[in-house]
Amino acid sequence: MAWVPTRFRNLPTIAVWLGAIAVFALTLTQHLGSLPHGRRGWDDAYVYLGAASNFISHPSHLFDAARLQVSSAGPQRAFLVPPSGMLPFLPLVPVVRLAGINAATAVWSFVDTGALVAALILIGRRVGLGWLTLGAAMVVIGLSKPLHWEVFSAQLNGVVLLMLALSLLTFPRARSGVLMGLALAVKPTALVVLLVPLFRARGRLTLLALLALAVTNVVFVPFIGLSATLFYVGSVLPYMLGYVMHDPSNISLANVLQTWLGGGQLPRRGAFGVSVPHGLAALVVLWAVRLAVFAAWVRIAIERRMDVAAAFCLAIAMVPIFTATVWPHYLVYVLPLALLTLRAPFAWARAAAALSLFAMLWSGRADGLWVSLLLLLPAAMISLLLQSGWRPALPGWSSGPLRIRTNG
């Protein structure tokens, strides 16, 4: 673009980012204008804020509603994350008490949406995306269904992603491990990220992360009591880790495969604790996919020539593959991998990443969002494997070295 006058070269970038800001602002405004009242509905933040507010008055009753959840097949209005999940919401308790839970939810929605935008910008720049490409991606992300679910549910994945992004940016310093642990303390969804430092011979960071995760929960034990703690560890935690919740919006790999290959969703009256589909074909595909993804990730994570950002992004993107219950807003964990793949050295991988972002605009049945993952995950993993030096055993395939781009 040498022929374009210098003063005009940044105009497309500015225009794209103004569009991205407008899209996110419009989505947030629509959410704030539709906050439910009374018994007409609820947002996820109501559960977190309610738990934090009730904890101040009745700490030993933190997991009372969880007792109903572990005996129910469908989702309930229950606080199910570890006690440390209250940490971001405790500062908002005065707002709940003085202005109401709707006002506190509005404040939280600003915090989480801003954190999500900041996280994606930090990761996008860290993996080498230019401002124009990143801005265009943000416009599409702002219009996507996962983003709408994140904002309209008043979720906290944006805050988790921001802390993971900061952990990546500070790797391999000690604060990286602390930030990783705090991210998992808020929501322990992407636990596999703990293996990244181990595979990079930075085990002390994993220890620091585990220490941060443990400390932020142990401090709550004297308040909630030993009985509630044992109930959470023995009943709630296993339920959340292994039980496929029965709901049409649960698009976990297990539920989607059962729907597509097993003749329908998991039966509502199935045996308690069943965590995989009943259909044999669905079961085989489920574990074949999980093992293949994990094996590919291990190969990428242990390759020292690969940028550690690749291991981080792919680890975070494994959330919908291994989590038993996945709502559409969980797909925001796939966005860092999409941004990373937009910088792949292969045109077909970049095209797949772009198409996967557009596929997230799907507004039909929730399991249709898996089209986005089917486009992105294979392309991203094959691209990263090729960059790590892997070569398929195919006739005529060159075995020569491939230049690998790293960012430090």
WOTAFEN-V273591 format. One record per residue. N is the residue number from 1. RES is the residue in three letters. PSI is psi as a letter, one per 40 degrees, with the letter a starting at -180 (none if undefined). OMEGA is omega as a letter, one per 20 degrees, with the letter a starting at -180 (* if undefined). D_CENTER is the distance of its C-alpha to the mean C-alpha in Angstrom with 2 decimals. Layout:
N&RES&PSI&OMEGA&D_CENTER ; N&RES&PSI&OMEGA&D_CENTER
//
This chain:
1&MET&f&a&37.21 ; 2&ALA&d&a&40.12 ; 3&TRP&e&a&42.22 ; 4&VAL&h&r&40.03 ; 5&PRO&i&a&41.38 ; 6&THR&d&a&39.23 ; 7&ARG&e&a&38.89 ; 8&PHE&e&a&37.29 ; 9&ARG&d&a&34.84 ; 10&ASN&e&a&32.04 ; 11&LEU&d&r&32.56 ; 12&PRO&d&r&30.15 ; 13&THR&d&r&27.36 ; 14&ILE&d&a&28.30 ; 15&ALA&d&a&28.51 ; 16&VAL&d&a&25.08 ; 17&TRP&d&r&23.46 ; 18&LEU&d&r&25.59 ; 19&GLY&d&r&24.33 ; 20&ALA&d&r&20.65 ; 21&ILE&d&a&21.57 ; 22&ALA&d&a&23.52 ; 23&VAL&d&r&20.80 ; 24&PHE&d&r&18.29 ; 25&ALA&d&r&21.31 ; 26&LEU&d&r&22.49 ; 27&THR&d&r&19.29 ; 28&LEU&d&r&19.22 ; 29&THR&d&r&22.97 ; 30&GLN&d&r&22.79 ; 31&HIS&d&a&20.38 ; 32&LEU&d&r&22.69 ; 33&GLY&e&a&25.61 ; 34&SER&e&r&24.36 ; 35&LEU&h&a&23.32 ; 36&PRO&i&r&24.76 ; 37&HIS&i&r&27.79 ; 38&GLY&b&a&29.35 ; 39&ARG&e&a&28.77 ; 40&ARG&e&a&27.90 ; 41&GLY&a&a&24.19 ; 42&TRP&i&r&21.37 ; 43&ASP&i&r&18.04 ; 44&ASP&d&r&15.41 ; 45&ALA&d&r&16.55 ; 46&TYR&d&r&19.99 ; 47&VAL&d&a&19.07 ; 48&TYR&d&a&17.67 ; 49&LEU&d&r&20.55 ; 50&GLY&d&r&23.02 ; 51&ALA&d&a&22.15 ; 52&ALA&d&a&22.55 ; 53&SER&d&r&25.78 ; 54&ASN&d&r&27.18 ; 55&PHE&d&r&26.42 ; 56&ILE&d&a&28.84 ; 57&SER&d&a&31.55 ; 58&HIS&g&a&30.93 ; 59&PRO&d&a&28.65 ; 60&SER&e&a&29.77 ; 61&HIS&e&a&28.54 ; 62&LEU&d&a&24.83 ; 63&PHE&f&r&24.01 ; 64&ASP&d&a&26.82 ; 65&ALA&d&r&24.72 ; 66&ALA&d&r&22.63 ; 67&ARG&d&r&25.94 ; 68&LEU&d&a&26.03 ; 69&GLN&d&a&22.51 ; 70&VAL&e&r&23.31 ; 71&SER&e&a&26.40 ; 72&SER&i&r&24.85 ; 73&ALA&d&a&23.30 ; 74&GLY&i&a&21.45 ; 75&PRO&i&r&19.11 ; 76&GLN&i&r&21.06 ; 77&ARG&g&a&20.84 ; 78&ALA&i&r&20.22 ; 79&PHE&h&a&18.52 ; 80&LEU&e&r&16.82 ; 81&VAL&i&r&14.74 ; 82&PRO&i&a&16.95 ; 83&PRO&d&a&19.45 ; 84&SER&e&r&17.70 ; 85&GLY&e&r&15.10 ; 86&MET&e&a&18.08 ; 87&LEU&d&a&18.54 ; 88&PRO&e&a&17.04 ; 89&PHE&e&r&19.02 ; 90&LEU&d&r&22.30 ; 91&PRO&e&a&23.52 ; 92&LEU&e&r&23.30 ; 93&VAL&d&r&25.57 ; 94&PRO&d&r&28.66 ; 95&VAL&d&r&27.34 ; 96&VAL&d&a&26.82 ; 97&ARG&d&a&30.34 ; 98&LEU&d&a&32.06 ; 99&ALA&e&r&30.45 ; 100&GLY&i&a&28.59 ; 101&ILE&d&r&25.10 ; 102&ASN&d&r&24.76 ; 103&ALA&d&r&25.53 ; 104&ALA&d&r&23.09 ; 105&THR&d&r&20.32 ; 106&ALA&d&r&21.41 ; 107&VAL&d&a&21.21 ; 108&TRP&d&r&17.72 ; 109&SER&d&r&16.60 ; 110&PHE&d&a&18.15 ; 111&VAL&d&a&16.48 ; 112&ASP&d&r&12.84 ; 113&THR&d&r&13.57 ; 114&GLY&d&r&15.50 ; 115&ALA&d&r&12.93 ; 116&LEU&d&r&10.39 ; 117&VAL&d&r&13.47 ; 118&ALA&d&a&14.59 ; 119&ALA&d&a&11.52 ; 120&LEU&d&r&11.74 ; 121&ILE&d&a&15.49 ; 122&LEU&d&a&15.55 ; 123&ILE&d&r&13.55 ; 124&GLY&d&r&15.58 ; 125&ARG&d&r&18.74 ; 126&ARG&d&a&18.02 ; 127&VAL&e&r&17.85 ; 128&GLY&e&r&20.99 ; 129&LEU&h&r&20.37 ; 130&GLY&i&a&23.28 ; 131&TRP&d&a&23.10 ; 132&LEU&d&r&24.33 ; 133&THR&d&r&21.86 ; 134&LEU&d&r&18.90 ; 135&GLY&d&r&20.42 ; 136&ALA&d&r&20.91 ; 137&ALA&d&a&17.31 ; 138&MET&d&r&16.33 ; 139&VAL&d&a&18.90 ; 140&VAL&d&r&17.45 ; 141&ILE&d&a&13.87 ; 142&GLY&d&r&15.61 ; 143&LEU&e&a&17.35 ; 144&SER&i&r&14.59 ; 145&LYS&d&r&13.90 ; 146&PRO&d&r&10.09 ; 147&LEU&d&r&11.10 ; 148&HIS&d&r&14.01 ; 149&TRP&d&a&12.29 ; 150&GLU&d&a&10.14 ; 151&VAL&d&a&13.53 ; 152&PHE&e&r&15.86 ; 153&SER&e&a&14.17 ; 154&ALA&f&a&14.24 ; 155&GLN&a&a&10.86 ; 156&LEU&e&a&9.65 ; 157&ASN&d&r&6.01 ; 158&GLY&d&r&8.21 ; 159&VAL&d&r&10.18 ; 160&VAL&d&a&7.80 ; 161&LEU&d&r&6.89 ; 162&LEU&d&r&10.65 ; 163&MET&d&r&11.76 ; 164&LEU&d&r&10.08 ; 165&ALA&d&r&11.71 ; 166&LEU&d&r&14.86 ; 167&SER&d&r&14.79 ; 168&LEU&d&a&14.88 ; 169&LEU&d&a&17.61 ; 170&THR&e&r&19.66 ; 171&PHE&h&j&19.53 ; 172&PRO&f&r&21.90 ; 173&ARG&i&a&23.29 ; 174&ALA&d&a&23.14 ; 175&ARG&d&r&21.02 ; 176&SER&d&r&18.14 ; 177&GLY&d&r&18.20 ; 178&VAL&d&r&18.61 ; 179&LEU&d&r&15.66 ; 180&MET&d&r&13.46 ; 181&GLY&d&r&15.08 ; 182&LEU&d&r&14.71 ; 183&ALA&d&r&10.94 ; 184&LEU&d&r&11.00 ; 185&ALA&d&r&13.86 ; 186&VAL&d&r&12.15 ; 187&LYS&h&a&9.52 ; 188&PRO&f&a&10.09 ; 189&THR&d&a&7.17 ; 190&ALA&f&a&7.05 ; 191&LEU&d&a&10.83 ; 192&VAL&e&r&11.83 ; 193&VAL&e&r&11.39 ; 194&LEU&d&a&14.54 ; 195&LEU&e&a&16.50 ; 196&VAL&d&r&16.21 ; 197&PRO&d&a&18.94 ; 198&LEU&d&a&20.98 ; 199&PHE&e&r&21.24 ; 200&ARG&f&r&22.21 ; 201&ALA&f&r&24.92 ; 202&ARG&f&a&23.35 ; 203&GLY&d&r&23.32 ; 204&ARG&d&r&24.20 ; 205&LEU&d&r&20.79 ; 206&THR&d&r&19.29 ; 207&LEU&d&r&22.11 ; 208&LEU&d&r&21.46 ; 209&ALA&d&r&17.79 ; 210&LEU&d&r&19.08 ; 211&LEU&d&r&21.86 ; 212&ALA&d&r&19.77 ; 213&LEU&d&a&17.67 ; 214&ALA&d&a&21.03 ; 215&VAL&d&a&22.99 ; 216&THR&e&r&20.70 ; 217&ASN&d&a&21.13 ; 218&VAL&d&a&24.73 ; 219&VAL&e&a&26.00 ; 220&PHE&e&a&25.25 ; 221&VAL&d&r&27.27 ; 222&PRO&d&a&30.68 ; 223&PHE&d&a&29.65 ; 224&ILE&e&r&28.04 ; 225&GLY&i&a&30.56 ; 226&LEU&d&a&30.72 ; 227&SER&d&r&30.93 ; 228&ALA&d&r&27.65 ; 229&THR&d&r&25.96 ; 230&LEU&d&r&27.38 ; 231&PHE&d&a&26.41 ; 232&TYR&d&a&22.73 ; 233&VAL&d&a&22.83 ; 234&GLY&d&a&25.05 ; 235&SER&d&a&23.86 ; 236&VAL&d&a&20.61 ; 237&LEU&d&r&18.53 ; 238&PRO&d&r&19.90 ; 239&TYR&d&a&19.43 ; 240&MET&d&a&15.69 ; 241&LEU&d&a&15.31 ; 242&GLY&e&a&17.67 ; 243&TYR&h&r&18.59 ; 244&VAL&h&a&17.54 ; 245&MET&h&a&17.89 ; 246&HIS&h&r&20.38 ; 247&ASP&h&a&19.33 ; 248&PRO&d&a&19.52 ; 249&SER&e&r&16.08 ; 250&ASN&h&a&14.54 ; 251&ILE&f&r&13.51 ; 252&SER&i&a&12.69 ; 253&LEU&d&r&14.55 ; 254&ALA&d&a&17.29 ; 255&ASN&d&a&17.94 ; 256&VAL&d&r&17.91 ; 257&LEU&d&r&20.25 ; 258&GLN&d&r&22.43 ; 259&THR&d&a&22.70 ; 260&TRP&d&a&23.52 ; 261&LEU&d&a&25.59 ; 262&GLY&e&r&26.59 ; 263&GLY&f&r&28.28 ; 264&GLY&i&a&25.98 ; 265&GLN&i&r&23.21 ; 266&LEU&h&a&23.62 ; 267&PRO&h&a&26.77 ; 268&ARG&d&a&26.39 ; 269&ARG&f&r&29.19 ; 270&GLY&i&a&28.01 ; 271&ALA&h&a&28.51 ; 272&PHE&h&r&26.37 ; 273&GLY&e&r&23.67 ; 274&VAL&h&a&23.58 ; 275&SER&e&a&20.20 ; 276&VAL&i&a&21.10 ; 277&PRO&i&r&22.93 ; 278&HIS&d&a&26.70 ; 279&GLY&h&a&27.59 ; 280&LEU&d&a&28.62 ; 281&ALA&d&r&27.40 ; 282&ALA&d&r&23.92 ; 283&LEU&d&a&23.93 ; 284&VAL&d&a&25.12 ; 285&VAL&d&a&22.63 ; 286&LEU&d&a&19.69 ; 287&TRP&d&r&20.71 ; 288&ALA&d&r&22.01 ; 289&VAL&d&a&18.69 ; 290&ARG&d&a&16.89 ; 291&LEU&d&r&19.75 ; 292&ALA&d&r&20.03 ; 293&VAL&d&a&16.45 ; 294&PHE&d&r&16.75 ; 295&ALA&d&r&20.23 ; 296&ALA&d&a&19.37 ; 297&TRP&d&r&16.67 ; 298&VAL&d&r&19.32 ; 299&ARG&d&a&21.84 ; 300&ILE&d&a&19.81 ; 301&ALA&d&a&18.77 ; 302&ILE&e&a&22.43 ; 303&GLU&h&a&23.91 ; 304&ARG&d&r&25.02 ; 305&ARG&e&r&25.93 ; 306&MET&i&r&22.38 ; 307&ASP&h&a&20.50 ; 308&VAL&d&r&18.13 ; 309&ALA&d&r&15.51 ; 310&ALA&d&r&15.48 ; 311&ALA&d&r&14.76 ; 312&PHE&d&a&11.89 ; 313&CYS&d&a&10.22 ; 314&LEU&d&r&11.05 ; 315&ALA&d&a&10.02 ; 316&ILE&d&a&6.33 ; 317&ALA&e&r&6.94 ; 318&MET&e&a&8.72 ; 319&VAL&d&a&6.33 ; 320&PRO&e&r&8.06 ; 321&ILE&d&a&11.18 ; 322&PHE&e&a&11.78 ; 323&THR&h&a&10.46 ; 324&ALA&d&r&13.53 ; 325&THR&h&a&12.39 ; 326&VAL&h&r&9.71 ; 327&TRP&i&a&10.22 ; 328&PRO&d&a&9.94 ; 329&HIS&e&r&7.64 ; 330&TYR&e&a&4.77 ; 331&LEU&e&r&5.89 ; 332&VAL&d&r&4.98 ; 333&TYR&e&r&2.85 ; 334&VAL&e&a&6.49 ; 335&LEU&d&r&8.27 ; 336&PRO&d&r&9.25 ; 337&LEU&d&r&10.81 ; 338&ALA&d&r&12.55 ; 339&LEU&d&r&13.96 ; 340&LEU&d&a&15.09 ; 341&THR&d&r&16.76 ; 342&LEU&e&r&18.54 ; 343&ARG&e&a&20.45 ; 344&ALA&i&r&21.38 ; 345&PRO&e&a&25.18 ; 346&PHE&h&a&25.56 ; 347&ALA&d&a&26.11 ; 348&TRP&d&r&24.91 ; 349&ALA&d&r&21.46 ; 350&ARG&d&r&21.22 ; 351&ALA&d&r&22.45 ; 352&ALA&d&r&19.92 ; 353&ALA&d&r&17.03 ; 354&ALA&d&r&18.84 ; 355&LEU&d&r&19.51 ; 356&SER&d&r&15.96 ; 357&LEU&d&r&15.08 ; 358&PHE&d&r&18.18 ; 359&ALA&d&r&17.37 ; 360&MET&e&r&14.41 ; 361&LEU&e&a&17.35 ; 362&TRP&h&a&18.41 ; 363&SER&e&r&19.43 ; 364&GLY&a&a&21.06 ; 365&ARG&h&a&20.10 ; 366&ALA&d&a&16.38 ; 367&ASP&e&r&16.62 ; 368&GLY&e&r&17.95 ; 369&LEU&e&r&14.51 ; 370&TRP&e&r&14.64 ; 371&VAL&d&r&17.27 ; 372&SER&d&a&14.76 ; 373&LEU&d&r&13.17 ; 374&LEU&d&r&16.80 ; 375&LEU&d&a&17.73 ; 376&LEU&d&a&15.11 ; 377&LEU&d&r&14.49 ; 378&PRO&d&a&18.25 ; 379&ALA&d&a&19.19 ; 380&ALA&d&a&16.75 ; 381&MET&d&r&17.74 ; 382&ILE&d&r&21.41 ; 383&SER&d&a&21.48 ; 384&LEU&d&r&20.11 ; 385&LEU&d&r&22.46 ; 386&LEU&d&r&25.32 ; 387&GLN&d&r&24.68 ; 388&SER&e&r&24.71 ; 389&GLY&e&r&28.17 ; 390&TRP&i&r&27.62 ; 391&ARG&h&r&30.12 ; 392&PRO&i&a&30.46 ; 393&ALA&g&a&33.90 ; 394&LEU&i&r&35.15 ; 395&PRO&h&r&38.69 ; 396&GLY&e&a&39.09 ; 397&TRP&h&a&35.69 ; 398&SER&h&r&36.30 ; 399&SER&e&a&35.69 ; 400&GLY&i&a&36.17 ; 401&PRO&i&r&33.78 ; 402&LEU&h&r&31.01 ; 403&ARG&h&a&30.39 ; 404&ILE&h&r&26.98 ; 405&ARG&h&r&25.55 ; 406&THR&i&r&24.10 ; 407&ASN&f&r&23.26 ; 408&GLY&none&*&24.75
//
